[in-house]
Amino acid sequence: MNWGKEPNTSMTREDVISKVRKLLELSKSSNENEAALAAAKAREMLSRYNLTLADLPAGEMRGALDVVECSADQGKTIRHWVKGLFIHVAAGFECEPLIRRRNGDNPLLTFIGTAADANVAKFVFQFLYCELNRLVDEALPQLKKENRGWSAASLRYAYLDGAVLRIGQRYREETQTIRRNEQQTCTDLMVVKQDMIRDYMAGAFPHLRREYSRRRLVSARAFERGYQDAGDIDIRRTPHAEGREQFLESA
């Protein structure tokens, strides 16, 4: 195995696994920022040293893969594009998406998965939500000039629908590549994760119903602009915090 090296540092396979194990424990923290940072750092180290969670000793795999819920509150109304983004990010990080409707309160968009997956999925979802709103705000003036017959709201949502479609395609393409590369080494890991999440869902949410979206007419130009712009967005964004980096490095 060709190990990567930190500046002025050499780590053995056992060193890396030990550090990842500690980071996964930190990813279960009740502090959401700390948990997301630890989960992202664990993913980063595994990728850097050409490892996966399947490289953990078999007896520790389940202990490192506790199923958790990470929820985001995006307001009272969940738009079509927000729901689509939520579903695509959940799939991209091997989580189950669940919309929790609550009487009198805003619905919660909940990622259900391992701590290392769900914490990062929530962070990435919130990043993409903000990034897409920023991009559509920048594109809207030009879109209104080019599409005189459409309202600003219609153009906005057409752009966002196109962007979300592209993001979903990119996650599927990446997942297919990952599966091809890891199908020999990660079969046991995938089975364990899927079984744990399925058992958790069956126990915690025995009565679920599907939600369906209605088709609607959108501006092709605005949709295409959103689709193109989403091709360059970082869909694997990881959390960073200057004050926490040293803490995580010493884990």
C-alpha positions as CSV (number, residue, x, y, z in Angstrom):
1,M,0.0,0.0,0.0
2,N,1.3,3.4,-0.9
3,W,0.6,5.6,2.1
4,G,0.2,9.3,1.8
5,K,2.2,11.5,4.2
6,E,1.5,14.6,6.2
7,P,4.2,17.3,6.0
8,N,7.1,16.0,8.1
9,T,5.0,13.1,9.3
10,S,4.8,9.4,8.4
11,M,1.8,7.3,9.6
12,T,1.4,3.6,9.5
13,R,-1.8,1.9,8.5
14,E,-2.5,1.2,12.2
15,D,-1.9,4.8,13.1
16,V,-4.4,6.0,10.6
17,I,-7.0,3.5,11.7
18,S,-6.5,4.4,15.3
19,K,-6.9,8.1,14.5
20,V,-10.0,7.5,12.4
21,R,-11.5,5.4,15.2
22,K,-11.1,8.3,17.7
23,L,-12.6,10.8,15.1
24,L,-15.6,8.6,14.6
25,E,-16.2,8.6,18.4
26,L,-16.0,12.4,18.3
27,S,-18.5,12.4,15.5
28,K,-21.2,11.2,17.9
29,S,-20.8,14.4,20.0
30,S,-23.9,16.3,21.0
31,N,-22.1,19.4,19.8
32,E,-23.2,19.5,16.1
33,N,-20.2,21.6,14.9
34,E,-17.7,19.3,16.7
35,A,-19.5,16.2,15.4
36,A,-19.5,17.5,11.8
37,L,-15.9,18.5,11.9
38,A,-14.8,15.1,13.3
39,A,-16.9,13.2,10.7
40,A,-15.4,15.2,7.9
41,K,-11.9,14.8,9.2
42,A,-12.4,11.0,9.4
43,R,-13.7,10.9,5.8
44,E,-10.7,13.0,4.7
45,M,-8.1,10.8,6.4
46,L,-9.7,7.6,5.0
47,S,-9.6,9.1,1.5
48,R,-6.0,10.4,1.8
49,Y,-4.6,7.1,2.9
50,N,-6.7,5.0,0.5
51,L,-8.7,3.3,3.2
52,T,-12.4,2.8,4.0
53,L,-14.4,2.1,7.1
54,A,-14.3,-1.5,6.0
55,D,-10.6,-1.5,7.0
56,L,-11.6,-1.2,10.7
57,P,-11.5,-4.5,12.6
58,A,-14.8,-6.4,12.0
59,G,-15.7,-6.3,15.7
60,E,-15.4,-2.5,15.8
61,M,-17.4,-1.8,12.6
62,R,-20.8,-1.7,14.2
63,G,-19.5,0.4,17.1
64,A,-18.2,2.9,14.7
65,L,-21.4,3.0,12.8
66,D,-24.1,4.1,15.3
67,V,-27.2,5.4,13.5
68,V,-28.0,9.0,14.3
69,E,-30.5,11.7,13.2
70,C,-29.3,15.1,12.0
71,S,-32.0,17.6,11.2
72,A,-32.2,20.9,9.4
73,D,-34.9,23.5,9.7
74,Q,-35.3,25.4,6.4
75,G,-38.5,27.2,7.2
76,K,-42.2,26.6,7.2
77,T,-42.6,25.8,3.5
78,I,-40.4,23.2,1.8
79,R,-40.1,24.1,-1.9
80,H,-39.9,21.5,-4.6
81,W,-36.2,22.3,-5.2
82,V,-35.4,22.1,-1.5
83,K,-37.0,18.7,-1.2
84,G,-35.1,17.5,-4.3
85,L,-31.8,18.8,-2.9
86,F,-32.4,17.1,0.4
87,I,-33.1,13.7,-1.3
88,H,-30.0,14.0,-3.5
89,V,-27.6,14.9,-0.7
90,A,-29.0,12.1,1.5
91,A,-28.4,9.6,-1.3
92,G,-24.9,11.0,-1.9
93,F,-23.9,10.4,1.7
94,E,-25.7,7.1,2.1
95,C,-28.5,8.4,4.4
96,E,-32.2,8.0,4.5
97,P,-34.1,11.3,4.0
98,L,-37.1,11.9,6.3
99,I,-39.3,15.0,6.4
100,R,-40.8,15.3,9.9
101,R,-44.1,17.3,9.9
102,R,-44.8,18.9,13.2
103,N,-48.1,20.6,14.3
104,G,-47.4,24.3,14.9
105,D,-43.7,24.1,14.1
106,N,-41.6,24.1,11.0
107,P,-41.0,20.7,9.4
108,L,-37.6,19.2,9.9
109,L,-35.4,17.7,7.1
110,T,-33.8,14.7,8.8
111,F,-30.8,12.8,7.6
112,I,-30.7,9.3,9.1
113,G,-27.4,7.4,8.8
114,T,-24.1,6.8,10.5
115,A,-22.6,9.7,12.5
116,A,-19.8,10.0,9.9
117,D,-22.4,10.3,7.1
118,A,-25.3,12.2,8.6
119,N,-23.4,15.0,10.2
120,V,-21.5,15.8,6.9
121,A,-24.7,15.4,4.9
122,K,-26.5,18.0,6.9
123,F,-23.5,20.4,6.6
124,V,-23.3,19.9,2.8
125,F,-27.0,20.3,2.4
126,Q,-27.0,23.7,4.3
127,F,-24.0,24.8,2.3
128,L,-25.6,23.9,-1.0
129,Y,-28.9,25.6,0.0
130,C,-27.1,28.9,0.7
131,E,-24.9,28.5,-2.4
132,L,-27.8,27.9,-4.8
133,N,-29.7,30.9,-3.4
134,R,-26.6,33.1,-3.9
135,L,-26.2,31.9,-7.5
136,V,-29.8,32.4,-8.4
137,D,-29.8,35.9,-6.9
138,E,-26.8,36.7,-9.2
139,A,-28.4,35.1,-12.3
140,L,-31.9,36.6,-11.8
141,P,-31.4,40.1,-13.3
142,Q,-30.1,38.6,-16.6
143,L,-32.8,35.9,-16.6
144,K,-35.5,38.5,-16.3
145,K,-34.1,40.4,-19.3
146,E,-34.0,37.2,-21.4
147,N,-37.4,35.9,-20.4
148,R,-39.9,38.7,-20.5
149,G,-43.0,36.5,-20.2
150,W,-42.0,34.9,-16.9
151,S,-42.4,36.2,-13.4
152,A,-39.3,36.6,-11.2
153,A,-40.5,33.8,-8.9
154,S,-41.1,31.4,-11.8
155,L,-37.6,32.1,-13.2
156,R,-36.1,31.6,-9.8
157,Y,-37.6,28.2,-9.2
158,A,-36.9,27.0,-12.7
159,Y,-33.2,27.9,-12.2
160,L,-33.1,26.1,-8.9
161,D,-34.9,23.0,-10.3
162,G,-32.2,22.8,-13.0
163,A,-29.4,23.2,-10.5
164,V,-30.8,20.5,-8.3
165,L,-31.2,18.1,-11.2
166,R,-27.5,18.6,-12.0
167,I,-26.4,18.1,-8.4
168,G,-28.4,14.9,-8.3
169,Q,-26.7,13.6,-11.4
170,R,-23.3,14.4,-10.1
171,Y,-23.9,12.5,-6.9
172,R,-25.1,9.5,-8.8
173,E,-22.1,9.6,-11.1
174,E,-19.7,9.8,-8.1
175,T,-21.5,7.1,-6.2
176,Q,-21.3,4.7,-9.2
177,T,-17.6,5.4,-9.5
178,I,-17.0,4.8,-5.8
179,R,-19.0,1.5,-5.9
180,R,-17.0,0.2,-8.8
181,N,-13.7,1.0,-7.0
182,E,-14.8,-0.4,-3.7
183,Q,-17.1,-3.3,-4.5
184,Q,-14.4,-5.8,-3.5
185,T,-13.5,-4.2,-0.2
186,C,-16.7,-2.6,1.0
187,T,-19.4,-5.2,0.5
188,D,-19.5,-6.1,4.2
189,L,-19.5,-2.4,5.2
190,M,-22.4,-1.5,2.9
191,V,-24.5,-4.4,4.1
192,V,-23.9,-3.5,7.8
193,K,-24.7,0.2,7.2
194,Q,-27.9,-0.6,5.2
195,D,-29.1,-3.2,7.7
196,M,-28.5,-0.8,10.7
197,I,-30.3,2.1,9.0
198,R,-33.2,-0.1,7.9
199,D,-33.6,-1.5,11.5
200,Y,-33.4,2.0,12.9
201,M,-36.1,3.3,10.6
202,A,-38.4,0.4,11.3
203,G,-38.1,0.8,15.0
204,A,-38.2,4.6,15.2
205,F,-40.7,5.4,12.4
206,P,-43.0,2.4,11.8
207,H,-45.7,4.5,10.1
208,L,-44.3,6.5,7.2
209,R,-45.9,7.9,4.0
210,R,-44.4,9.0,0.8
211,E,-44.7,12.6,-0.5
212,Y,-45.1,13.3,-4.2
213,S,-44.5,16.5,-6.1
214,R,-46.6,17.9,-8.9
215,R,-45.3,18.6,-12.3
216,R,-45.3,22.3,-13.4
217,L,-44.3,24.4,-16.4
218,V,-40.9,26.1,-16.1
219,S,-38.7,28.4,-18.3
220,A,-36.3,26.2,-20.3
221,R,-33.7,29.0,-20.4
222,A,-33.7,29.5,-16.6
223,F,-33.7,25.7,-16.0
224,E,-30.7,25.3,-18.3
225,R,-28.8,28.1,-16.7
226,G,-29.2,26.6,-13.3
227,Y,-28.2,23.2,-14.6
228,Q,-25.0,24.6,-16.1
229,D,-24.1,26.7,-13.0
230,A,-24.5,23.7,-10.7
231,G,-21.8,21.8,-12.6
232,D,-19.0,23.7,-10.7
233,I,-20.4,23.7,-7.2
234,D,-18.4,21.8,-4.6
235,I,-20.8,19.0,-3.6
236,R,-18.4,17.4,-1.2
237,R,-17.8,20.5,0.9
238,T,-16.4,19.8,4.3
239,P,-16.7,21.9,7.5
240,H,-13.7,24.0,8.6
241,A,-13.2,25.8,11.8
242,E,-9.8,27.3,12.7
243,G,-10.3,26.9,16.4
244,R,-11.2,23.2,16.1
245,E,-8.6,22.0,13.6
246,Q,-5.8,21.6,16.2
247,F,-8.2,19.8,18.5
248,L,-9.1,17.3,15.8
249,E,-5.5,16.8,14.7
250,S,-4.6,15.7,18.2
251,A,-7.6,13.2,18.5
